[in-house]
């Protein structure tokens, strides 16, 4: 969807720019010549006469008005920042339905609009980043947390324990390579987290943890009533070796997230599919209507959720 919006914006920008440019070198020149002719014939031609010969067609006027606006939006959206709305509960408790987030587009390198081809290398995802990307299976915009970097080995057990073995630097000896490390998590005190998303049973209680992913602390959820299954449907451990230029991602809502564990075409996000780094929540709307025709209408605002994304 993001690519479609980008294509529409870029197309409109080029269309308005071409209209403006063509007019400037054709009919626009004739209008300027007509105005100059009026001044050649009389010292102070009437304003009505000037307006009559200088008047631009409506489509040219619109093109000149909208081109700078569209150019600004395309530059901002393609190279700097882009707003997104969170449509699902796969990143709870970090992000939830109704969150409007701001995505940093240049953290992972400057990319061309529409095709997202990287043209300037600036940086790459870090372990623990919340990233927006085009899902390998569907091409839709997804948001998940980066768990494994290129060269890492990720283990997710049947007991829902996460292990990561960081990539080994080829310049160091094998004995100095990192070992598989358990990612620690601590239970959050309280009655638990009630997930009311459409994909969860109403009132379903999850255990909430604070996970420490190599120094990046963030919340996760585990549903004690849902066993861990692999893509094959078996209750077992899953091991993933992350290839070069690809990333392994998971939702913070570990038992309610379609992520690298379950995609059929590949378990990894290619670098060229990255959209940007989700850095902050700038608004949260409550959507209380159940009628599908009006469910998109906000019923409230929760400014307590505004702030940086951890």
Secondary structure as the mmCIF struct_conf table of DSSP 4:
data_model
#
loop_
_struct_conf.conf_type_id
_struct_conf.id
_struct_conf.beg_label_comp_id
_struct_conf.beg_label_asym_id
_struct_conf.beg_label_seq_id
_struct_conf.end_label_comp_id
_struct_conf.end_label_asym_id
_struct_conf.end_label_seq_id
HELX_RH_AL_P HELX_RH_AL_P1 UNK A 2 UNK A 25
TURN_TY1_P TURN_TY1_P1 UNK A 26 UNK A 26
HELX_RH_AL_P HELX_RH_AL_P2 UNK A 27 UNK A 41
BEND BEND1 UNK A 43 UNK A 44
HELX_RH_AL_P HELX_RH_AL_P3 UNK A 47 UNK A 54
HELX_LH_PP_P HELX_LH_PP_P1 UNK A 55 UNK A 57
HELX_RH_AL_P HELX_RH_AL_P4 UNK A 58 UNK A 75
HELX_RH_PI_P HELX_RH_PI_P1 UNK A 76 UNK A 80
STRN STRN1 UNK A 81 UNK A 85
BEND BEND2 UNK A 88 UNK A 89
TURN_TY1_P TURN_TY1_P2 UNK A 90 UNK A 94
BEND BEND3 UNK A 95 UNK A 95
TURN_TY1_P TURN_TY1_P3 UNK A 97 UNK A 98
STRN STRN2 UNK A 99 UNK A 104
BEND BEND4 UNK A 105 UNK A 106
TURN_TY1_P TURN_TY1_P4 UNK A 107 UNK A 108
STRN STRN3 UNK A 110 UNK A 111
TURN_TY1_P TURN_TY1_P5 UNK A 113 UNK A 115
STRN STRN4 UNK A 118 UNK A 120
TURN_TY1_P TURN_TY1_P6 UNK A 127 UNK A 128
STRN STRN5 UNK A 130 UNK A 134
TURN_TY1_P TURN_TY1_P7 UNK A 136 UNK A 138
STRN STRN6 UNK A 141 UNK A 148
TURN_TY1_P TURN_TY1_P8 UNK A 150 UNK A 151
STRN STRN7 UNK A 153 UNK A 156
TURN_TY1_P TURN_TY1_P9 UNK A 158 UNK A 159
STRN STRN8 UNK A 162 UNK A 165
HELX_LH_PP_P HELX_LH_PP_P2 UNK A 166 UNK A 169
TURN_TY1_P TURN_TY1_P10 UNK A 170 UNK A 171
BEND BEND5 UNK A 172 UNK A 172
HELX_RH_3T_P HELX_RH_3T_P1 UNK A 174 UNK A 176
BEND BEND6 UNK A 177 UNK A 177
HELX_LH_PP_P HELX_LH_PP_P3 UNK A 178 UNK A 180
STRN STRN9 UNK A 181 UNK A 182
STRN STRN10 UNK A 184 UNK A 187
HELX_LH_PP_P HELX_LH_PP_P4 UNK A 188 UNK A 188
BEND BEND7 UNK A 189 UNK A 191
STRN STRN11 UNK A 193 UNK A 195
BEND BEND8 UNK A 197 UNK A 197
TURN_TY1_P TURN_TY1_P11 UNK A 198 UNK A 199
BEND BEND9 UNK A 200 UNK A 200
TURN_TY1_P TURN_TY1_P12 UNK A 202 UNK A 203
STRN STRN12 UNK A 204 UNK A 213
TURN_TY1_P TURN_TY1_P13 UNK A 214 UNK A 215
STRN STRN13 UNK A 216 UNK A 222
TURN_TY1_P TURN_TY1_P14 UNK A 224 UNK A 225
BEND BEND10 UNK A 226 UNK A 226
TURN_TY1_P TURN_TY1_P15 UNK A 231 UNK A 232
BEND BEND11 UNK A 233 UNK A 233
BEND BEND12 UNK A 235 UNK A 236
STRN STRN14 UNK A 238 UNK A 241
HELX_LH_PP_P HELX_LH_PP_P5 UNK A 242 UNK A 243
TURN_TY1_P TURN_TY1_P16 UNK A 244 UNK A 245
STRN STRN15 UNK A 246 UNK A 250
BEND BEND13 UNK A 252 UNK A 252
STRN STRN16 UNK A 253 UNK A 253
TURN_TY1_P TURN_TY1_P17 UNK A 254 UNK A 255
BEND BEND14 UNK A 256 UNK A 256
BEND BEND15 UNK A 259 UNK A 259
TURN_TY1_P TURN_TY1_P18 UNK A 260 UNK A 262
BEND BEND16 UNK A 264 UNK A 265
BEND BEND17 UNK A 267 UNK A 268
STRN STRN17 UNK A 269 UNK A 270
HELX_RH_3T_P HELX_RH_3T_P2 UNK A 271 UNK A 273
STRN STRN18 UNK A 274 UNK A 286
BEND BEND18 UNK A 291 UNK A 291
TURN_TY1_P TURN_TY1_P19 UNK A 292 UNK A 296
BEND BEND19 UNK A 297 UNK A 297
STRN STRN19 UNK A 300 UNK A 301
HELX_RH_3T_P HELX_RH_3T_P3 UNK A 303 UNK A 305
STRN STRN20 UNK A 307 UNK A 308
#
